[in-house]
Amino acid sequence: VVVDAVNSSGGLAVPQLLAALGVETVEKLHCEPTGDFAHNPEPLPENLRDIAKVLEKGGFDLGIVVDPDVDRLALVSENGEMFGEEYTLVAVADYVLKENGGGNTVSNLSSTRALRDVTEKHGGTYTAAAVGEVNVVTKMKETGAIIGGEGNGGIILPELHYGRDALVGIALFLTHLAKSGLKMSRLRNSYPSYFISKNKIELTPDIDTDQVLVQMHKRYAKQPVNTIDGVKIEFGKEWVHLRKSNTEPIIRIYAESDSNATADHLAQKIIADIKEIINQ
């Protein structure tokens, strides 16, 4: 296993956990807990080139990346390809649901539909919460969810505690991977494949953002719409989530589909709708 702890507290905790779990070889990258981040600590593909290069050379089963406070977990496959932050929760939930013979799950409205697919495969019920860890936890308690979290790599296992915890995620994922007998890339390919396009549209301060969202709801009233946090519109297995910023005059637009191209296309269609409403 290769570990990138971005010179945070994870540099101490993750290698100790791996040793306790019986991992034979641990290659440490940026594991000195100096607080002097070796790269942008956001665990996104563009910031994880160092660990990807090590894995591309071969000889390791997977890469583990945590953020500075070790509550988000990103994984890298044995070939250097990103497992996908969204799929950390999907894979861990798959394992927990399988071990428990089913159960309910929760993630936020902006997280991948793949968690819903996996939950329903195991006979459970998926529920979406408003964005934010506290909202996910509240909904988990309401629905009795046995696993939940957010699409940014945050895993919440109520059996231990109601908080995002990358160490819990690592232990569950490694157990899942070992029991499956699959290579990391094969395990990733076993899940429904979705892609999220993240966009935003800037508005002038005089535009009523709330009214724009109301008009978007009306425009797509025939589709399934969720308004607990902005406006989320479903189109079969595709969806778009519109959220206003509380700090600047913008609307964030997240769109998911079965390819990057179709997700981008869906997002651009919604952006065009918003511009049309603004110019009316």
C-alpha positions as CSV (number, residue, x, y, z in Angstrom):
1,V,0.0,0.0,0.0
2,V,1.2,3.5,-0.8
3,V,0.0,6.3,1.6
4,D,-0.1,10.0,0.9
5,A,-1.0,11.9,4.1
6,V,-0.1,15.4,2.8
7,N,2.3,15.8,5.8
8,S,-0.7,15.8,8.2
9,S,-1.7,13.8,11.3
10,G,-2.6,11.0,9.0
11,G,1.1,10.4,8.5
12,L,1.1,9.0,12.0
13,A,-2.3,7.3,12.2
14,V,-2.6,5.6,8.8
15,P,0.6,3.6,8.8
16,Q,-0.1,2.5,12.4
17,L,-3.6,1.3,11.3
18,L,-2.2,-0.5,8.3
19,A,0.4,-2.3,10.4
20,A,-2.4,-3.4,12.8
21,L,-4.4,-4.7,9.9
22,G,-1.5,-6.8,8.7
23,V,-0.4,-4.8,5.7
24,E,3.1,-6.1,4.8
25,T,4.5,-3.2,2.8
26,V,3.7,0.5,3.3
27,E,5.3,3.1,1.1
28,K,5.0,6.5,2.8
29,L,4.6,9.7,0.7
30,H,4.4,13.0,2.5
31,C,3.8,11.3,5.9
32,E,5.9,13.7,8.1
33,P,3.3,15.4,10.3
34,T,4.8,18.9,9.9
35,G,1.7,20.6,8.7
36,D,3.7,21.9,5.7
37,F,1.4,20.4,3.0
38,A,3.5,18.9,0.1
39,H,0.7,19.7,-2.3
40,N,-2.9,21.1,-2.3
41,P,-4.5,19.1,0.5
42,E,-7.8,18.7,-1.4
43,P,-7.7,15.0,-2.5
44,L,-8.5,15.6,-6.1
45,P,-6.9,13.8,-9.1
46,E,-4.9,16.9,-10.2
47,N,-3.3,17.0,-6.7
48,L,-2.4,13.3,-6.5
49,R,0.2,13.0,-9.3
50,D,3.0,11.8,-6.9
51,I,1.1,8.8,-5.6
52,A,-0.2,8.0,-9.1
53,K,3.3,7.9,-10.5
54,V,4.5,5.4,-7.8
55,L,1.5,3.1,-8.4
56,E,2.0,3.2,-12.2
57,K,5.4,1.6,-11.8
58,G,3.7,-1.5,-10.3
59,G,4.4,-3.5,-7.2
60,F,1.5,-2.1,-5.0
61,D,-2.1,-3.1,-4.6
62,L,-3.5,0.4,-4.0
63,G,-2.9,3.9,-2.8
64,I,-4.5,5.7,0.1
65,V,-4.9,9.4,0.4
66,V,-6.3,11.4,3.4
67,D,-6.9,15.1,3.9
68,P,-5.3,17.0,6.8
69,D,-7.9,16.1,9.5
70,V,-8.3,12.5,8.2
71,D,-12.0,12.6,7.6
72,R,-11.9,12.2,3.8
73,L,-10.6,9.2,2.0
74,A,-9.5,9.0,-1.6
75,L,-8.2,5.8,-3.2
76,V,-6.0,5.1,-6.1
77,S,-6.1,1.8,-8.0
78,E,-3.0,-0.5,-8.6
79,N,-2.5,1.0,-12.0
80,G,-2.4,4.6,-10.9
81,E,-5.9,5.4,-11.9
82,M,-8.2,7.2,-9.5
83,F,-10.8,5.1,-7.8
84,G,-12.9,8.2,-7.6
85,E,-13.8,10.1,-4.3
86,E,-17.5,9.4,-5.0
87,Y,-16.8,5.7,-5.0
88,T,-15.1,5.5,-1.7
89,L,-18.5,5.5,0.0
90,V,-20.1,3.3,-2.7
91,A,-17.5,0.5,-2.2
92,V,-17.5,0.7,1.6
93,A,-21.3,0.7,1.7
94,D,-21.4,-2.3,-0.6
95,Y,-19.3,-4.2,1.9
96,V,-21.3,-3.1,5.0
97,L,-24.6,-3.8,3.4
98,K,-23.5,-7.3,2.3
99,E,-22.2,-8.1,5.7
100,N,-25.4,-7.0,7.3
101,G,-27.8,-8.6,4.8
102,G,-29.0,-5.2,3.7
103,G,-29.8,-1.9,5.4
104,N,-30.5,1.8,4.7
105,T,-28.0,4.4,3.5
106,V,-27.8,8.2,3.3
107,S,-25.6,10.6,1.4
108,N,-26.1,14.2,0.3
109,L,-28.0,15.4,-2.7
110,S,-24.8,16.2,-4.6
111,S,-23.4,12.7,-4.3
112,T,-23.5,9.9,-6.9
113,R,-26.5,7.8,-7.7
114,A,-24.3,4.7,-7.5
115,L,-24.9,4.5,-3.7
116,R,-28.6,4.3,-4.4
117,D,-28.1,1.6,-6.9
118,V,-25.9,-0.5,-4.6
119,T,-28.3,0.0,-1.7
120,E,-31.3,-1.1,-3.7
121,K,-29.3,-4.1,-4.9
122,H,-29.0,-5.2,-1.3
123,G,-32.7,-4.6,-0.6
124,G,-32.2,-1.4,1.4
125,T,-33.6,2.1,1.1
126,Y,-31.4,5.1,0.1
127,T,-32.3,8.6,1.3
128,A,-30.7,11.9,0.2
129,A,-29.9,14.6,2.8
130,A,-29.1,18.3,2.4
131,V,-25.4,19.0,1.8
132,G,-23.3,19.1,5.0
133,E,-22.1,16.4,7.4
134,V,-24.6,17.5,10.1
135,N,-27.5,17.1,7.7
136,V,-26.4,13.7,6.6
137,V,-26.0,12.5,10.2
138,T,-29.5,13.8,11.1
139,K,-31.0,11.9,8.2
140,M,-29.1,8.8,9.1
141,K,-30.5,8.9,12.6
142,E,-34.0,9.4,11.2
143,T,-33.8,6.5,8.8
144,G,-31.7,4.1,10.9
145,A,-29.0,4.0,8.2
146,I,-26.2,1.6,8.9
147,I,-23.7,3.4,6.7
148,G,-23.6,6.9,5.1
149,G,-21.5,9.8,4.2
150,E,-20.7,12.3,1.5
151,G,-19.3,12.0,-2.0
152,N,-16.1,13.8,-1.0
153,G,-14.7,10.6,0.5
154,G,-16.4,11.0,3.9
155,I,-17.5,7.7,5.5
156,I,-19.9,7.7,8.5
157,L,-20.3,4.4,10.4
158,P,-22.9,4.8,13.2
159,E,-21.7,1.5,14.8
160,L,-18.6,3.4,15.9
161,H,-19.6,7.1,15.8
162,Y,-21.6,9.7,13.9
163,G,-18.7,11.5,12.2
164,R,-16.7,11.2,8.9
165,D,-13.7,9.0,9.6
166,A,-11.1,8.0,7.0
167,L,-9.5,5.4,9.3
168,V,-12.9,3.6,9.5
169,G,-13.1,3.8,5.7
170,I,-9.6,2.4,5.2
171,A,-10.3,-0.6,7.5
172,L,-13.6,-1.4,5.8
173,F,-12.3,-0.9,2.3
174,L,-9.2,-3.1,2.8
175,T,-11.4,-5.9,4.3
176,H,-13.8,-5.6,1.3
177,L,-10.9,-5.7,-1.2
178,A,-9.2,-8.7,0.5
179,K,-12.5,-10.7,0.7
180,S,-13.4,-9.9,-2.9
181,G,-10.1,-11.3,-4.2
182,L,-10.2,-8.7,-7.0
183,K,-7.7,-6.2,-8.1
184,M,-8.7,-2.6,-7.2
185,S,-9.4,-1.7,-10.8
186,R,-11.7,-4.7,-11.2
187,L,-13.6,-3.9,-8.1
188,R,-14.1,-0.3,-9.3
189,N,-15.5,-1.6,-12.6
190,S,-18.0,-3.8,-10.8
191,Y,-20.0,-0.7,-9.8
192,P,-22.4,1.4,-11.9
193,S,-20.3,4.0,-13.6
194,Y,-21.5,7.6,-13.3
195,F,-19.7,11.0,-13.9
196,I,-20.4,14.3,-12.2
197,S,-19.9,17.6,-13.9
198,K,-19.4,20.5,-11.5
199,N,-20.1,24.0,-12.7
200,K,-21.3,27.4,-11.5
201,I,-23.0,30.4,-13.0
202,E,-22.2,33.9,-11.7
203,L,-25.2,36.3,-11.2
204,T,-25.3,40.0,-10.7
205,P,-26.2,41.1,-7.1
206,D,-29.5,42.5,-8.2
207,I,-30.8,39.1,-9.4
208,D,-33.1,37.2,-7.0
209,T,-31.3,33.8,-6.8
210,D,-34.2,32.2,-4.9
211,Q,-36.7,33.3,-7.5
212,V,-34.4,31.8,-10.2
213,L,-34.5,28.4,-8.4
214,V,-38.3,28.7,-8.0
215,Q,-38.7,29.2,-11.8
216,M,-36.4,26.2,-12.5
217,H,-38.6,24.1,-10.2
218,K,-41.7,25.2,-12.1
219,R,-40.0,24.6,-15.5
220,Y,-39.3,21.0,-14.6
221,A,-42.3,20.3,-12.4
222,K,-43.1,17.1,-14.4
223,Q,-39.8,15.6,-13.3
224,P,-39.0,14.3,-9.8
225,V,-37.8,17.4,-7.9
226,N,-36.3,17.7,-4.4
227,T,-36.2,21.1,-2.8
228,I,-34.7,20.4,0.7
229,D,-31.4,22.1,-0.4
230,G,-31.7,24.1,-3.6
231,V,-33.4,22.3,-6.4
232,K,-32.5,18.8,-7.5
233,I,-34.1,17.5,-10.7
234,E,-34.0,13.9,-11.8
235,F,-34.1,12.7,-15.4
236,G,-34.2,8.9,-15.1
237,K,-30.7,7.9,-13.9
238,E,-29.4,11.4,-14.6
239,W,-29.8,14.4,-12.3
240,V,-29.0,18.1,-11.8
241,H,-28.6,19.8,-8.5
242,L,-28.7,23.6,-8.2
243,R,-27.5,25.3,-5.0
244,K,-27.1,29.0,-4.3
245,S,-24.0,30.2,-2.5
246,N,-24.5,31.9,0.8
247,T,-21.4,34.0,0.4
248,E,-21.4,35.1,-3.2
249,P,-24.0,35.7,-6.0
250,I,-23.5,32.3,-7.8
251,I,-25.5,29.2,-8.4
252,R,-23.5,25.9,-8.3
253,I,-24.7,23.3,-10.8
254,Y,-23.9,19.6,-10.4
255,A,-24.9,17.2,-13.1
256,E,-24.5,13.4,-13.2
257,S,-24.8,11.1,-16.1
258,D,-23.2,7.9,-17.5
259,S,-20.4,9.8,-19.2
260,N,-18.5,13.0,-18.8
261,A,-19.8,14.3,-22.1
262,T,-23.5,13.7,-21.3
263,A,-23.0,15.2,-17.8
264,D,-21.4,18.3,-19.2
265,H,-24.2,18.5,-21.9
266,L,-26.9,18.3,-19.2
267,A,-25.2,21.0,-17.1
268,Q,-24.9,23.3,-20.1
269,K,-28.6,22.8,-20.9
270,I,-29.6,23.8,-17.3
271,I,-27.2,26.8,-17.5
272,A,-28.9,27.9,-20.7
273,D,-32.3,27.6,-18.9
274,I,-31.1,29.8,-16.1
275,K,-29.8,32.4,-18.5
276,E,-33.2,32.4,-20.3
277,I,-35.0,32.9,-17.0
278,I,-32.7,35.8,-16.0
279,N,-33.2,37.5,-19.3
280,Q,-37.0,37.3,-19.3
